[in-house]
Amino acid sequence: MAPYRRQFNTEGPIYLDGNSLGRPSASVVERLAEAVRDWSENLVGGWSRWIDLPAAVGDRVGRLIGAGPGQVVVCDSTTVNLYKLAAAALSAQPGRQVILADADDFPTDRYVLQGLAELSGRELRLLHGSAVDGLDTEAVDAAIDARTALVCLSHVNFRSGARLDLAAITEAAHRRGALVLWDLCHSAGAIPVDLDEARADLAVGCTYKYLNGGPGSPAFAYVRRDLQVRLRQPVWGWFGQQDQFAMGPKYDPTSGMGRFLAGTPPVLGLLAVDAAAQTLESAGVPALWAKSQQFTAMLVDLIRDRLEPLGATLASPTDPGRRGAHVSVAHPRAWPWCKALIDRRMVIGDFRPPDVIRLGPAPLYTRFVDVFDAVQKMTEVLQAGVEEVQDRPRVT
Ligand SMILES: Cc1ncc(COP(=O)(O)O)c(C=O)c1O
């Protein structure tokens, strides 16, 4: 990955937060500068080129998650796309009353599903798994029945990094007629995912983590080709309309993936995602994943050898087959420990309540020595002692 690392500015503290916000590559910086020039010179004339970006960038992101062309669009946020796709799935399953989800999933997923359950008069059933190892495939399988309309799960848990068996759970849901919506926020651009091969129904994910699209870059939405005409999402905006510029009287959505768009797409963010995803495509997800697995194995060993004797515990699966691309470590004073590492410009990870520091070494621009040194610094800070801190800023 060395040639790729050179495309990033890697000065400063050791950055192990690529699972939260990726770094900008030189190509992203250039593409954004070019886009601003284009805007200032061509003004509204640029739209003839920008209008198809959600689909074009969608196809590019699709190649990173095993989706053939015409099944992915890039638009809106993950939260909004999750809402659109979950609502569309529920409308297509009128006789089924239950939405299944993970009690330990990322908050936005649970909140969106709570809102939709309330709005559609359905029951939201939250499954409880292990905080470290996540849900068992068998437990998810056993919970799906003829009343299940939708199963909505994250492929990789945001806190522990526990990874679910996407293909097996998708198959289990299909056996009982349920649809599955996957949140790929912590997999896209880091872990091989083959949505087409798994015959996945729906997926969403963000582009600012491993995909390096930048803060607030638009999310992606995947709908399997044969489902597209069957599904109708609830935000009937003009970007989903056939012959949009005819400005017709009634909503009549396009037959393809375009119907999952709503309003004007964020062009600058889309261009950044396009440039960033091009770099990932060139590096190749299998190679990124191979390096990532070495990182997580190394982190697990170092946490056990150095941090566990100091009162910390591994908060990610010990089984590599269940791990994602980040590793978490728990400690009763995780927040002051994390804060000390950031304040002293040593290591940037992030804190997730109640007691976890996440370490996400993005394989594209992180070196093995960074991971080694990060744990060394974490050890030194713990050995020196961390004081309880009462206040926590708005963002951790
Ligand atoms: C697993 C998961 N789902 C959803 C989201 C929310 O994405 P957004 O805030 O872009 O809607 C995040 C954000 O970090 C996430 O980690």
The ligand as an SDF file (V2000), in Angstrom:
LIG
                    3D

 16 16  0  0  0  0  0  0  0  0999 V2000
  -23.2740    1.9270   11.3090 C   0  0  0  0  0  0  0  0  0  0  0  0
  -23.7010    3.3250   11.0420 C   0  0  0  0  0  0  0  0  0  0  0  0
  -24.9120    3.5540   10.5060 N   0  0  0  0  0  0  0  0  0  0  0  0
  -25.3410    4.8040   10.2510 C   0  0  0  0  0  0  0  0  0  0  0  0
  -24.5580    5.8980   10.5300 C   0  0  0  0  0  0  0  0  0  0  0  0
  -25.1270    7.2700   10.3230 C   0  0  0  0  0  0  0  0  0  0  0  0
  -24.7590    7.8520    9.1760 O   0  0  0  0  0  0  0  0  0  0  0  0
  -25.2180    9.3520    8.8150 P   0  0  0  0  0  0  0  0  0  0  0  0
  -24.9770   10.1790   10.0350 O   0  0  0  0  0  0  0  0  0  0  0  0
  -24.2870    9.7170    7.7320 O   0  0  0  0  0  0  0  0  0  0  0  0
  -26.6350    9.3250    8.4220 O   0  0  0  0  0  0  0  0  0  0  0  0
  -23.2800    5.7190   11.0570 C   0  0  0  0  0  0  0  0  0  0  0  0
  -22.4200    6.8770   11.3400 C   0  0  0  0  0  0  0  0  0  0  0  0
  -21.3520    6.8110   11.8420 O   0  0  0  0  0  0  0  0  0  0  0  0
  -22.8480    4.3960   11.3370 C   0  0  0  0  0  0  0  0  0  0  0  0
  -21.6510    4.1680   11.8720 O   0  0  0  0  0  0  0  0  0  0  0  0
  1  2  1  0
  2  3  1  0
  2 15  2  0
  3  4  2  0
  4  5  1  0
  5  6  1  0
  5 12  2  0
  6  7  1  0
  7  8  1  0
  8  9  2  0
  8 10  1  0
  8 11  1  0
 12 13  1  0
 12 15  1  0
 13 14  2  0
 15 16  1  0
M  END
$$$$
